[in-house]
Amino acid sequence: MEDRLSGNFITELIAYALSSKTLFEIVNANLKFAYLQDEPQKRLWKFLTNEYRKRGLLPTHGQIQQQFINDDRTLEFIANVYDVEVTDTPEGQQSIVGTFEAYLKQMMFLDSNERIVNAYNSGDKQRAYDLFVSSVDKFSRFSITSDASSRVFGDFKQRQAQRLSADYNSTFVIPTCIDELDWRIGCERGGAESGECWLWLGDSGMGKSQLLIHLGISASRLHHRVVHFQLEGTRKQCLDRYDAAWTGSLYSDMKFGQVEKKRMDIAQRVMKRLSNTDIHVFSVEEWGGMTVAELRKHCKDVELKYGKIDMIIVDYLELLELGDGIKYTPNEERFRQEKLARAMKTLAMEFNAVVHTATQSNGVPREMRNDPDFVYSRDNLNEAKGKIRPFDAMVTLNQTSDERVNHIMRLYVDKLREHAADYKVYIVNNFARSRFYDRKATMEIDWETYEAKESEK
């Protein structure tokens, strides 16, 4: 039997390990340096394992290349690794892990066989028999994926070293930049935590897409990298809204590139400051939509090329396809949407990012919508009320006809997993300039007095 892995398989194994933190941890726990064939493989693997141990995340392609910029042999091996077409599916990952596990079992067999033979030849037949029994038991129970747990005491030192690292991929907060909402969640550090997914509910035309754009721009201004998936409308419409919002231009002007010189001068400075994080927009402009797997692949591609993603925006939930091969009937739509909701939470945890998505409310009579005391809640979730369960927060958009004329909106906090909920937040919109939240105008209003007057009507 060969006691080393083939060069091609090592290349594939490292490529798969770089595609997923879970796979990396499996390979890291089981790949011994003795299995590697040459120095470039060893140098790259040593760098990857050291970086992961210190920082808790995998280095980007650019960081890896920079590390070996003067090492042509290692750079060539790195190029071969990134040329591997990784099958980013459970089946593809299971295949590579299965091949690796089969090799490890061969190594276990060779090692135990040698010890049994040595014990028998030395005359210690009882020890040889005991070694045989223990090796059979160990061999039958061996699996490199069987223990996915983290140890409270055994792994503490590694976790603490990662926590103390300045660039460790730990929990962080991204404010919504809607002042009262952030304050109620956590005072100065209020907002959505990484690993959380938020659901925003509103009627058609209420401004859900503009809200998601507000969240994307706000995060980017705080130097968080954002990926935005526009599943309704064109990419141009989405980018026009973004450009109008961050430059403060009229949307009607931005569509034709008419930007005031004063705003363009400011825009130049903003672009220079924020281009390192940026907002990456993907859209669907063809039949078939986008599947969850395709969305994940886009996120992985962005992380590989640019670095850590901090926020993922999906506009909007129901338009995403599961891609699970099941054709759902209208009566089964709630099951599809509940699966999509769980996928959003998994996405947030996998990328240690904040996920924001929106959903459509069910039909509510006009007279009810125009009641200033009425707010949308989980009872108004369309098709599947159970889809709220995986979400860490749910906030609804509410506006009467009079409020719309006056650019006023009520946000109702229906659910916050880690904080108190069931309250309203008043804001001012400025949709003419693609601003979901007009901070200055919102701060100028005494909302307690406003609410008291509304109650008297």
Helices and strands as residue ranges (DSSP letters): H 7-19, H 21-30, G 33-35, H 39-55, H 61-67, H 72-83, H 90-121, H 125-141, H 156-163, E 173-174, H 179-186, G 187-189, E 192-193, E 197-202, H 208-221, E 226-230, H 235-247, H 251-254, H 261-274, E 279-283, E 290-291, H 292-306, E 311-315, G 317-319, E 320-321, G 330-332, H 333-350, E 354-360, H 366-369, G 378-380, G 385-388, E 393-398, H 401-405, E 408-416, E 423-428, G 431-433, H 439-443, H 447-456
